[in-house]
Amino acid sequence: MARHPSHMHRWQHDLSSYAGALPGVLLALLVSGCGVSPQEELAALELESASFTLDGLNGLSRNGLGTNGLGTNGLSTSGLSIATMNSPSFVDWFNQDPVLADKVMKYVVTCAVEAGSSRVWTNPSTNIQYTWNGSLGLTPGWASGALPTEVEQQVITACLAAHTNKYGQNVPFSLQGLDATGTPIPVDAQEFLTFSEKEACFFGNLFQGEGVYAGNDAVWSSPRSSVRACGLESSASNAQNQCAPIQHVSPCAQICVPDAQGNYFLSCTYNGKNYRAITTRIRPVDVYVCGDGVCQISESCGTRFRPDNCMDCGPCPDAAPTWPRRFRMMRM
């Protein structure tokens, strides 16, 4: 069974506004899905062959990861099937914010379902049809209609967190780790060369309300920043937890177990709980440096060499003048 093809994800737009929607999606799928045979479910799925275009996907926003998503939409207590999506809990969740829910489901299916398959669902309230294409196939059991195991819940949580972007920009990144069956996500040598900057590890369990976490897989100097602020945390003073509900914790090397080659992390432990992890890498060109003369989206106005106070963006309009120390002493 062919699963998770090339995974150099050229998408990272605005998963941050969807953080709140994920727990509800999963709960709705978990509490329904009864009374339909697997054969009828498969017939209803309208599986279609499609070459997955990585450039065509945007990023998930933080609102898609919060308390109103995966834990309340029924997905956490049943299979990822059309029957579950027709349950009252899923329909109610989806119609609270169809635009947000559509984006959340795009990433849920991207992470869970194999490339070449899709989920086609018609909203019974509006008769609008939605198509969500698979890509990575990280949770084959859940995708086939079975209840999600705890490991599958953790893998989906980590995958969704890895796609979260604070600034709503399309940024390529490489995703590595194990799927729910323990099979490594394929990575070729060229991918490691292209995405040579280590970024972060992601883990948690949104289905069970245990939170979602990220740890640094690299150490950056204070001038550096990235559009993917939800991954590698800058050392700037205001950087911590700027992508809630994703909580930044200790560096990956301190709390995670690496694979034999040291390319990615197999699992991470937090608060005494062990989680399956997803590791990400980015391109050097997507790392910005305050002081290079270009004001980037991850940098703010100021007079110093820090992303949150960057001279490249010019002084802030309402900032008080900064007097030289000698002149301040003369005025006293």
N, C-alpha and C positions, 0 to 999 in steps of 0.2 A: 504494500500500500504506500503510494507516494505521498509524502507529507513534507511540510515546511521546505519549500524550494529556497532559492537565494533570498536572503533576508536582509539585504542592505536597504534599510527602509528609508526611502527618499521622501519622507513625510514627517511632519512634526509641526503642526499648525496651531491648533487651539484646543487641545484636550483639556486645558485648565478650566474652562467654564463648565465642564461636564463632570467634574469630580463629585458633585453631589448626587449625580443620577445613578451611579453604578450599583450601590448596595440594593436599591429598590428593584432594579432590573433582575437581579439574581434571585431575590426572594420570590418574586412573582413566578419565575420559571420553576422554582423549587416546589411550590405548593400545588402545582397543577400538573397537567400532562397525563391524566388518567383517561381510560375508556377508549383509546385509539390504538389500534394494533401497529406494530413497527412497520408493517408493509404499507398500511394506509398513511402513516406519517411520512414515509419515504416518498410515496407517490405525491403527497401534497407539497413536498419541499421544492419541487421543480428544480432539481439539481441541474446546473448547467456548466458546460465546460467553458472555461475562460482563462486566458493568460493574464495573470495578475500584474497590473501596471503599478509599480511601486510609486512612481511619480504622481499618480492620480489621487493619493490619499493625503488628507490633512491630519493635523495633530489633535489629540484629545485635550480638552481644557480641564482645569482643576475642578470645575463644578460637576464634571462627570464622574468624579471619584468620591463624592461625599455621601452623606447619610441618606439621601433620598433616591438612591439608585439601586445598586446590586442587591442590597439586603431586603428590598420590599417589592420587587417586580416579579417575583416568582421564579426567576432563573436559578436561584440557589437551591431550590427543593425539587427540581425536576430536570428533564433533559432539555437541551437546546434544540427544541423542535417547534414546528408550526402549531401543533396541538397546544403546547404550553403558551405560545404567543397569543393564542385565541382565548386564553383564560381571562376572567374578569380582572384579576390582579395585575396582569401584564397590560391589558388594555387601559385600565385606569391609570397606571403609572405612565404609560406612553403618552396618553392624552393630556397629562398635566403640562407637558412641554414637548410637543412633537419634534421640534427642531433639535432640541438637546437630546432627546431619546434616540432620534435617528442617528446622531453622531455617536452616541454611546454604543448602540447596537452595531454600528459599522466596525468599531474597534473590538467589540466582544467577538464578533464573527471572524474578523481578521485574525485574532489571536487563537481562537478555538478551532476553527474549521480549516480543513486542508484546501490547498489551492485547487481550482477547478470546480469547487462546489460553492453553493450559495444558499442563502435563506431568502425566500421570496414571501413576503407577508403583506396582506391587505388589511388595513385598519378598518374594522367593522363599523366604526363610528363615522368615518369620512370617505370610505371606499378608495382611499389613496394607497397605491401599492409601493412597497419599499423593497429594494433588493440589496442585500448585504453579502459581499463576496468574501470567501475564505482565502487564507494565505498560508499561515504558519502551521496550522493543524496541531497545536500544542496539547489539546485535550480531546483525543479521538473518542474516548468513552462518552464524555458529556455531549460531544458533537453528534454522536450516533443516537442519542435519546436517553441514555442512562443517567441516573442521578450523579451529580458531580462528586467525586471523591474529595477528601480534604486536600490532597496533593493537587488535584485539578483546580480547586478553588485558589490555592496559593499561586499556581502557575499563571492563571488568568489575571489575578490581582497584580502580580509582578509585571506581566506583559502590558497591561493597561497603564500602569504607573510609568513604565519605560517610554510610553508614547505621549506622555503629558508634557505640554509646553506652555510656559508662562506667557510668552510674548505673541503667540499666534503666528509664528513664522514656519515656513517649510524648511526643515533642516535634515539632511541625510544623517543616518546613524546606523551603526551595526549592532545587532542584538545577538547575544550568545547565552548558552546555558543548556539545560535539559528540558525535554517535554515531560508530560506527566507520566509517560511510560519509562522514563530514564534514558531515552535516546537523545544524543547530542544534536542540537540544531546545527545543520551543516554550515561550515565556514571554510572558504578556500584561502590560499596564501595571499592572493591579491587583495582580498577584503581586509586582512590584517595590515597590509601596506597602505591601503587607501585610508582606512580608519585607524590611524596609528596612535591617536590620543586616547588613553584610557579615561573613562568618565565615571561611571557609578554602578552600584548594585542596587536592585530594587526587590522588595519582598513584602509580605504581609498577607492578610486575608480579609478582604472587604465583605465577603459573603457572611462571615461570622462576626463582623463588627470588631475585629481585632486590630484594625488600623492598617496603614500602608506606609512603608519606610524606604528611605534611600540613604546610602552611605557613599562617601567619596572613594573612588578607586585611583585617585591621583592627588597630588598636593600642588596647589596653584599659588603663585605669588600674588600679592594684593592687586596689581594692575590688571590681572587677567579676568575675563568673564566670558560667558557664552549665552546664546539665545536659549539654550536648553538649561535654564536656571533650575529646573526641577530635578536635574540630574546632579552634576558636579557643583557642589556649593562653593561659591567664591569665599575668599577670606575677608571680604569687606564686612564692615561692622554690622550692617543690617541685612546680611545675606541669609542668615539662618531662618529656616522654615518660611521662606518666601513663596512656597508653593503648597500651602495648606490645601487639602488635608495630608499631603505627603510630609512626613516628619523626618528631618535629617537626624541621623544617629551617628554612632562611631564610624570611623573609616572601615571599609569592607575588610581590609586585612586583619582587623582586630576582632571581628565578630563572624566572619564567614570562612567556609572551607573551600579552598581552590581545587580545581581539577588537577590531574597529574601533571599536565604541561604548564600549569599556571596561567592559562589563557582566560579563564572565567571562574566564577564562583558557583559551586554546587548548591550550597545552602548557607543560610545566615541564622544566627540565634539572637533573639532579643526578648527581654523579660522572661527568660527561661524557656522560650518557645522556639522550636526549630522550624524554619520555613525554606521551601524551595525558592531559589533566587534566579533572577535574570540580570545579566551583566551587559553594559553598553559601552561602545566606543564611538568617537566622533572624528571628523577630519581636522587637521591642523588649521585649515582656512576658516573654520567655524569657531576658533578661539580668538577672542578679541583682546587687545592690549590697550589700556588707557595710556595715552601719551604718544600714540602713533599719528595724531592729527586728524583722525576720523571719528566723529561721534556716532557710535553704534547704538542699536536699540536697547542693548543691555547696559548702557552707560547713561549717567544723569549729569545735569549741569553742575558745575563746581570749579574749583581752582587747584585740585590736587590730582594725584595719580592713582585714584581708586575708582572703580566702576560707579560707586554711589556718590562720588564727588570728583568728577572727571573734567579736567581742563579742556579736553577735546570738544566738549559740548558748550564751552563758554561759561561765564559766571551766571548764577541764577539771577533772574530779573529782580527779585525782591531781596536779594542778599545784602546785608550791611557791608560797607567797605571794610576790607581787611587792612588795618593800619600796620606799618612796620613796627616792630617791637620798640625801637628807639623812640619813634614818634609817640607811641602810647605812653612811654615813661615821661616824656616831656609834658604831656597833657595832664598828668596826675598832679 
